[in-house]
């Protein structure tokens, strides 16, 4: 079983930057890709970005393209989400998740709060 722990959340002003980290441990050999999602209370969890462990290919939601960058450090089993030009609408709890080659995200972290003030 893979365990995921997010960190790096906090309070920033609009236009500012923040970098989130997600450290994976346990049986990571079966993990094909990692993803970032975010959720506002009362609303469904939404996709933000994903990256493959092997090739580092990334894909982003339209709402964050050009502002967010996902990366990974294979040696540390850690993925990152660099968030620039933050907007108040980016405020949410951010979760990282691990997926097998089937594309199913079956392991989730505890989440980290990101708050962007205007």
PLY file of the C-alpha trace (Angstrom):
ply
format ascii 1.0
element vertex 118
property float x
property float y
property float z
element edge 117
property int vertex1
property int vertex2
end_header
0.00 0.00 0.00
1.19 3.49 -0.88
0.95 6.30 1.64
0.84 9.95 0.58
1.48 13.05 2.67
0.93 16.56 1.33
2.60 19.66 2.70
3.28 23.26 1.75
-0.18 24.75 1.99
-0.79 28.11 3.56
-2.11 31.63 3.16
-0.89 33.80 0.29
-2.01 36.99 -1.41
-3.43 37.04 -4.91
-0.62 37.02 -7.44
1.68 35.18 -5.09
3.21 31.73 -5.32
3.20 28.54 -3.32
4.76 25.11 -3.78
3.02 21.98 -2.59
4.81 18.70 -1.97
3.52 15.16 -1.83
5.77 12.46 -0.42
4.99 8.85 -1.26
6.06 5.84 0.75
5.31 2.14 0.89
4.74 0.05 -2.22
5.35 2.74 -4.79
6.54 0.29 -7.46
3.00 -0.15 -8.74
2.35 3.58 -9.13
2.18 4.80 -12.71
1.20 8.41 -12.22
0.45 11.02 -9.59
-2.23 13.64 -9.60
-3.24 16.80 -7.82
-6.88 17.56 -7.07
-8.61 20.30 -5.12
-11.88 20.62 -3.29
-13.95 23.43 -1.82
-16.35 22.53 1.01
-19.73 21.58 -0.40
-18.39 20.95 -3.90
-16.95 17.95 -5.68
-13.25 17.28 -5.92
-11.76 18.55 -9.18
-8.73 17.54 -11.21
-5.78 19.94 -11.28
-2.75 18.19 -12.78
-1.09 14.83 -13.32
2.39 13.51 -14.06
3.78 10.11 -15.00
6.61 8.75 -12.88
8.51 7.27 -15.79
8.47 9.95 -18.47
7.38 12.97 -16.49
4.58 13.77 -18.92
2.20 16.35 -17.51
-1.38 17.36 -18.11
-3.24 20.29 -16.57
-6.75 21.50 -16.09
-7.54 24.53 -18.23
-8.08 26.63 -15.13
-4.44 26.32 -14.08
-2.57 26.08 -17.39
0.24 28.58 -17.58
0.17 29.17 -13.84
0.76 25.79 -12.21
3.61 23.37 -12.90
3.81 19.79 -11.71
7.12 18.00 -11.31
8.55 14.94 -9.65
11.71 13.70 -7.97
11.82 9.98 -8.61
14.67 9.39 -6.17
12.64 10.93 -3.35
9.27 9.52 -4.44
7.96 13.06 -4.22
5.86 15.19 -6.54
5.41 18.94 -6.44
2.91 21.51 -7.57
4.38 24.94 -8.17
1.54 27.44 -8.11
2.16 30.92 -9.49
-0.10 33.90 -10.12
-2.52 32.57 -7.55
-6.11 33.74 -7.59
-8.74 33.72 -4.84
-10.60 31.04 -6.80
-7.62 28.73 -6.29
-8.54 28.55 -2.61
-9.24 24.92 -1.73
-7.94 21.86 0.02
-5.38 20.29 -2.29
-4.96 16.53 -2.42
-2.41 14.35 -4.13
-3.27 10.89 -5.38
-1.54 7.86 -6.84
-2.76 5.85 -9.80
-1.83 2.53 -11.35
-1.46 2.03 -15.09
-5.22 1.58 -15.27
-5.63 5.27 -14.53
-7.56 4.72 -11.32
-6.59 6.93 -8.41
-6.86 4.57 -5.48
-4.60 6.21 -2.90
-5.11 9.72 -1.55
-3.29 12.00 0.83
-4.86 13.87 3.73
-4.95 17.21 1.94
-3.39 20.59 2.58
-5.23 23.91 2.74
-4.40 26.66 0.28
-5.99 30.05 0.88
-5.51 32.97 -1.51
-6.58 36.37 -0.25
-7.54 39.30 -2.46
0 1
1 2
2 3
3 4
4 5
5 6
6 7
7 8
8 9
9 10
10 11
11 12
12 13
13 14
14 15
15 16
16 17
17 18
18 19
19 20
20 21
21 22
22 23
23 24
24 25
25 26
26 27
27 28
28 29
29 30
30 31
31 32
32 33
33 34
34 35
35 36
36 37
37 38
38 39
39 40
40 41
41 42
42 43
43 44
44 45
45 46
46 47
47 48
48 49
49 50
50 51
51 52
52 53
53 54
54 55
55 56
56 57
57 58
58 59
59 60
60 61
61 62
62 63
63 64
64 65
65 66
66 67
67 68
68 69
69 70
70 71
71 72
72 73
73 74
74 75
75 76
76 77
77 78
78 79
79 80
80 81
81 82
82 83
83 84
84 85
85 86
86 87
87 88
88 89
89 90
90 91
91 92
92 93
93 94
94 95
95 96
96 97
97 98
98 99
99 100
100 101
101 102
102 103
103 104
104 105
105 106
106 107
107 108
108 109
109 110
110 111
111 112
112 113
113 114
114 115
115 116
116 117
